[in-house]
Every structure is written in structure tokens, then in C-alpha cells.
């Protein structure tokens, strides 16, 4: 529905508002204020055809585009005032301005133009001692000031203000209504890295993993696995014999040593090295347990997976500093692009992104 159609609906109830005010009398269909304004304009229009310069004929109609603001715009304003009475369904406004508002602007601008001409004439007369403009500028300035009184200050005057009382209330033009608040532009979404990248801090450091293996004896290669080298063979045979000699148990230990040595000869050194932990080889590479990153990766994947959510009541979705960006409610599903446990990152259908801090009672779709 357009603004004009809404105004027509309000015009139906205009008679009820008029009954609360005393009757307004005028001249025919025009009020007293409108008749006075038309009279002032008519005199100014006739006087505008006289010359404004001394010594040669030069009216506002022949002085470039001076006529547009000095007399042309007030003429359009008076024409619209007359047309409003003769054709109520005709032009109702000029842009976002009502007819009376446009008339106030027109006569105010015209008065300033004529005041500028008077000011220049007086200043030049004081400097040179002679006048270069005629009486026309003085008469036009006085008439335009009267027009300002009949348009701008008329609602404040007792008799002329009657024309503005008891008017029907209509919706304001959309350009004349209060402005909408401006919301800050949402920040651009961050580029998501590979799954588990944000949870790398949960993986145990390499030093801790190495220390965990160093504190155990299951991988002590000097006694069981490092049999591929001469030092390992000698240590494997000599150390048990030295320990068992005082106790009289050298024979069993001596038999076990060749068995270990025979086994080392049968198995290649590469196969022995394959069963050694990474930190027991000739390198210092860190050892990571297989389960150190599996759980954070799965958790990251579940949190970064978008889903639909339905809140039980209207809730605000705010930006980084807490200013509401938009609202979601129980009548429509909202797209959650990231689950941060106690905060949801929600994307609106128009592309705006905000944060929902109240995630209680949310239904996941």
C-alpha cells in the first residue's frame, strides 16, 4: 500500500476530527490564509516584470536564472496550494514535503535571494555614493517576508493558525519518518583450517612423549634388542655372567648368552631396528602416540559442522562487542555454522553473522 492510499483512508475519518473544532470560514473554498498568500504572490509576480537596475531595463526574468528562486519557486508553491483546494485528490506533496512545507521553503529561499540583492545595493551605495538598483528589490523583499509569515509562522498566529487546527492525522512520508538505526557490518568469517588445527594445543608435547618412553624398561635395547652390534653382544653375555658368578649360577647364564647371540645372527639388523621405538634409534625425532590427535580432530570436526537450530523463544544474535545484529525465534530454523559449546555462530539468510550466547533449550535439526 502506498502512502497516498493510506492518506486516503485517513481522509475518511477527517470529518470526525473537524467536528471537534469550530467551523472555519473563508472566501469560497479557500481559507483566509490562503487568500492572503495568493494576494501577496500576485503583487510580487506583477512587480517582478519591472526593471531592477537603474539606467537600463533588466528584470529578474531577463537576468540569467535569477527568476527561478526569486519568483519561480514561490509561483509553483502558490499553484499547488490552489490545486489542493480545487482537486483534493491531486498532488499532495513535493518529494517528502507537504504542500505547506514546500511553500514555507519556497518563500524563505526567495526572501533570502531578494535580501542578497538589497545587501549588495546598500553596500555598493555606501562605497560609491550612488544606487544601482531600483525600488523593485525593496518591494519584493517586503512581499516575500510577508509570505514567510503566512507560511512559516502562520501556525503560531491566532487567526492564521486556524487553518492548521483540526487536520486529519495521516502517516508521514517514508522520507520524513524517523531514520533506522545503523548496525555495524559483521566481521568476515575466518577461513577454516584442516580438522584438528585449532586443537593442536591438546596434543602432548614431543618432550613429554619422549620422557614417557625413557621412564620404562620395556624398550631397553641394551639387554634384549640391541644385539646386532658387537657392543650389544658383549654386554648381553658379559653382564649376566658377571652378576651370576658370585651366586654360582654361571652355567645357565652362559648357555643363555649363546642363544641370544645365535638369535641375533639369524635376524637381520634391519628387522631388529624396525621393532625399536623411534627414540631409541640413532635419531632424536619425537614420538607421538596414535591417540594424541585423534580425539581433538573428531571434536573439531563435530564443532565445525553446520546444523540447523530452533530456539524456544525470541533471542538476540549479537556481534563481537555485544550489539544486537538480528533476532531468531521459534518460527524459523537458524543456520549454526560453528558450535563453541556455550556460544553458537549463527548466519542470517542475508549473510550477516552473529553470536548466540543463550544456547539453552535449542533444538538441533
N, C-alpha and C positions, 0 to 999 in steps of 0.2 A: 504494500500500500504506500502510495506516495504521500509527501507532505501536504500537497494540495487536497487530496482525497480526505485526509484526516481533518484538515481545516474545514472542509465542507460538512463533516459530521458534527464538528463543534458548532457550526453556524446554525444547526437545527435547534440547539438549546440556547441560542443567543437571546431569544425573546424572553426567556425566564430571567436572565441577568438584567435585561433592560427594565423589567418590571420593578426591580429593587431601586432604580434610580428615577429621579424626576424627569419628565419629558424634556427633550432638547429641541429648541426652536431655532430656525434658521431662515434662509432665503431659498425656497424651493427645496431641492434635495441636498443642498449644501449647508454646512454649519457656518456660524459667524466667523470662525477662524479661517475656514477655507475661502470664504468670500473675501476676507481681508487679504489673505495671501495672494489670491488671484489678482486683486486690485493692485497690490504692490508690484507684482511681476509685470502687469500690463503697462504701468507707468515706466518701469525700468526698461522694458522691451522697446518702447517708443523712443525714450531718451537715448538708447544705445545707437540709434541711427544718426545722431548729431556728432559733429567732429569733436575729438578730444584734444586736438593740437591747435595752437594759435598760428595764424599765417597761412595754413594750408588745410585742406579737408582731409581728415584721417579719422575715421570712426573705428570702433572695435571690430567691425565686420570687414574692414579693409586692412587692418594691422596684423597681418600674418594670422596665426592661430590664437590670438588673444581672445577672440569671441567664444571659444569653446568653454573655458572656465568662467569667464566674466558674465556671460548671459546665456550661453547654450545649455549648460548643465541645469541651471535653475528653470529654464524653459521645459526641459524634459521632466523635471520633478513636478511642476505645476500640471503638465499634461497628464501624468499618471494619477495625480490627486483627483482631477476632473473625471478621468476614465474610471476610477474606482467607484465613484458615485453613480455614474451613468451605466456602468457594466460591472456589477459586483462579482461576477464570475470570471472577469478578465484577469489582467496582470495583478498579482498580489504582492510581488516583491521584486527587487532588483538584486540578483545574486542571493546572498543571505540576509540582505537588509529589507525591512518592510518599507512601504511607500513613505510613511512619515519619517523613518530613519534616513532614507535616501534624500528626502527634501531637506532634512537638517544638515546633512553633509554638503549638499549642493549649495545652499545659501551661505554656509560657513566658508566654503572654499572661494565662492565668488566675492564675499566680503573681504577676504584676505587679498585677493587679486587687486581689487579697487583700492584697498588700503596701501598696497605697494605702489600704485601709480600716484596716489596722493603724497606718499612719503617722498618719492623721488622728486615730485614737483616742488614740494616745500624745501627740500634740501638744495635743489638747484636754484630756487628763488633766493634763498639766503646767501648762497655763494656769489651769484651773478647779479642779483637785484632785479630780475625780470621773470615773469611767469611764461612758461611754455605750454601749459595745458589750460583747457577751458573749464567752465563750470560743470561740465558733464561728469567729471570724475567725482566731484563733491556730491552731486545729486545721486549718482549711482551708489556711492559708498553709504549714504544715509538710507537709501531704499533697501540695500542688502542687509544692513544692520537691523532694519525693521523685520525683514524676512527671517533673520536669525532668531529674533524674539518670538515670532509666530510659529517657529518650528522647534527650536531647541528648548526655549524657556516657557513655551505655552503650557505644558503640564503643571507648572508651578504657579500660574496665574489663575485667579478665581473664576473669571468668565471664560477665558480661552481654554482652561483646563477641563471644562465640562465636556469637551469633545473627546477626551481620553478616558472618562469615567464610564463604568458600566459596560466596557467592551468584553466580548466573549473571550474566554481563555482558549487558546489553541496551542498545539505543540510548536516548539521553536524549530526553525530550520536546522538541518543537521550540521551546517557550518556555523551556526550560532549557539549550539549546545556546548555544555562543558566538555573539555578535552578528556581523552582517555589517558590513564597512566601509562607510562613507557616502561616496559620491562627490560632488564639487561639481557643482552644477547647471550644465550648459553654457550659455554665453552665447547670447543670442538672435541669430539670423543678421541681418546688416546688410541693409538694403534696397538692392538693386542699382539703380544709376542707369542712364541710357542708355548704349548701347555706345560705348566710347571715352572715357567721362567720367573713368575712372581713369588714362588715358594722355594726358591733355591736356598734361602736362609734356613729352612728347616732341615736341609741335608747336613749330616755331621761333617765337620772339617776333616781334611786329609790327615792332619797330625793326630787327631783323636783316633781315627781308624787304624793308623799305624801303631799307635801305642796300645790299642786293644789287642792286636796280634802279638806285640812284643811281650805282653804280660803272660802269655800262655806258653806251654811247653809241648803242645801237640805238634808244632811245626819246627821243632828243634832239629835241624838237618845235620848237626854235628854228631848226633848219636844214632840217627836212623836213616836219613835220606841222602845226606851228602856223602855218598860212598863212591862217587865217580872220580874223586881226586885222590892223590897219594896221601895228602894230609888227612883226609877223612878216613881212609882205610887204616892208617897207622893209629889214629885216635880211637877208632872204633875197636881195634884189637888190643891196644896197649892200655887204654884206660880201664876197661873191665878187668884185665888181668892184674893191674896194679892194685885195684880195690879188693879183688878177691884173694890175693896172695896171702895176706896175714890170716885169713879165716880158713885157709886150707881148701878152698873151692876153686883152684886154678884150672883143674881138668875140665869141668863143664864150661867154664867161660872160654877156655882155649878152643874147645870144639865149636862154640857158637861163633867165634870170630871168623874162622874159615868159611862157615856157612854164609855169613853176611857178605864176606868178600866174594864168594862164588856167585852169590845173587847179584852183586854189583857188576860182576863181569858179564853176566848173562843179559842184564838190562842195559840198554844204551844210556849214555849220559843225558841225551835229549829227553828220553822218556822220564828220567828222574826229575829233570828240571821242570817238566810240564806239571808235575804234582806239587811243586813248591809254591807257596804263596808269593805274591808279587813282591812283597817287601823283603824276601829272603834271597832274591836273585841279585845279580850284580848291578842293579839299578835302584833308584830311590823314588820310583813312581808311587803315587798314593793309592791306597786300596779302598775301594768303595763297596759297601755291601749292596747286594741287589735290591734290598728293600728300603734303601735310604732315600730314593726319589720316587718310588712307585706310588706311595700314598699321597704325597703333595701333588703329583701330576694328576691323579684321579680327582683329588679335591679341587684343583684348579679347573679341570675340565667341567666338573659339575657346576662350579660357581660362574663360569663364563658362558654357560649355555643359556640362551634366551628362552623365556617361557612367558605364558600369559597369566596374569594375576587379576583377581577380582576382590576389591576391598568391601567390607560390610557397610561402610558409610563414606560420606564425602571427606576426602583428605587432601591436604595441600602437598604439592610436589615443589620443593624449593631448590634454589641454586646453591653454589658453594658458600655464599655468605648468609644464607637463610631467607632470602627474599622469595616469596611465592612466585612460581613461574606459571603453573597451571594446576588444575584440580582433577582428581579422578574420583569416581563414585561407583556405587553398586549397579549402575545401569549399563555399564560397558566395560569390557575387558581392557586392561592396560598391558602394554608390552614391557617386560622387565628384561633388560639386556645384560644385567650383571647383578649377582646376588652377593652382597657383602655381609651376610649373616644378619646384622641388625640394621642394614640400610639397603634399599633396592635402588638401582639406577634405572629410571623409567624413561622411555622415549615416547613423546607425543606423536600423534598421527601427522602433525605438520613439521616434524623433525626436531622440535625442541627437546632437550634432555634435562632432567632434574633428578632430585634425590628424594625418596620417600623414607622418612625416618620412623614412622609408625607402621611397622610391619606385622602387628598383632592381628590375628583373625583373617589373614589373607588366604584366599582360595587359589591354589595353583591350577592352571589349565593345561 
